[in-house]
Amino acid sequence: MTAACIVGLTGEALTGEERSFFAELDPWAFILFSRNCKTPDQIRALTADLRDCVGRAAPVFIDQEGGRVQRMGPPHWRAAPPAAAFGRLYQIDADRAVAACRLNHRMLGAELLDVGVDADCAPVLDIPYGEADPIIGDRAFGVDPDQVIALAKAAIEGLEESGVAAVIKHAPGHGRAECDSHHKLPRIGAPLDELRSTDFVPFRMLAPRAKMAMTAHVVLESVDSRRPATTSPKVMDEIVRGEIGFDGLVMTDDIEMKALSGPMQDRTRDSLAAGCDVVLHCSGGMKGMRAMAEEMIALSGRALERAQAAQPPAPGEALDMDAARRELTELMAPLEKAA
């Protein structure tokens, strides 16, 4: 069976234990982090080995947003701008910002596909408000829903033009969280009507366009005061699938994050029972992955259909990266003048 999970690994090459475990588990997909990324040739070899383990063209994910969250960086890859840079440009010239964002993400996609990575956990649709923790910060395109929608749509299009699948995050919204869900469970107390008119809007408007979404480990007190969205059947059914109308593949955020509590077996079981299609386990820690595997299920039914629909698109015309760099610099030029 193909297991309903995405898993990480510890280093730049597979260990013997990882190779055996992955062959037995048969995870739907893999995810890479900075610890796994050294050189282009090394990543090409690693992605090929990962797929060889499961005997199929399994998707390989990465978090490559640009700015603070960029697993492949200099000197082998460019330092891409954060989402907020396109948001600032949007305030000067909306059309120019959309074109720049689309081109930047097309470049990101080309860089990823070149080394065998074909799914990017981007763009961020969260809208940071008030006293929000800086974990989102400049990863967001802005605070105006229409601006976020326009730029996120361009980001999705750019990635897909290069043959890389996009993942919108963090549904149904992490922007109001006053703590970092990597370390603590955020609780969002805003009324449901307020969330409907702000946080949910980008997700709702891009739901027909996006094929994959990542959950937010946050409690929406106006919907389910006990459980974070990832493990809440009420949030998943009534908000993510219902009000937002997202019918694509839903993956959890990393289930090892401290926002979630309890044994890894419980986190796995609760996430899948809530309605998540696949569970994400990032660290590559064998103990945690084996605990997750105890409650793992086969990817089947609607979840399997969503996974099949979310396969990376065929790449378009090859991109001239040198020309693209020059064009992006020209598009972003008004920011330099405004600084």
Secondary structure, DSSP 4 states (H G I P E B T S, - for coil): --EEEEE--SSSS--HHHHHHHHHH-EEEEEE-GGG-S-HHHHHHHHHHHHHHHTS---EEE-EEETTEESS-TTTS--PPPHHHHHHHHHH-HHHHHHHHHHHHHHHHHHHHHTT--EE---B-----TT--TTTGGGS--S-HHHHHHHHHHHHHHHHHTT-EE-EEEET--TT-SS-TTTS--EE---HHHHHHTTHHHHHHHTTT-SEEEE---EETTT-SSS-GGG-HHIIIIIIIIIS---SEEEPSPTTSTTS-S-HHHHHHHHHHHT-SBEEE-S--HHHHHHHHHT--B--HHHHHHHHHTSPPPP-SPP-HHHHHHHHHHHTHHHHHH-
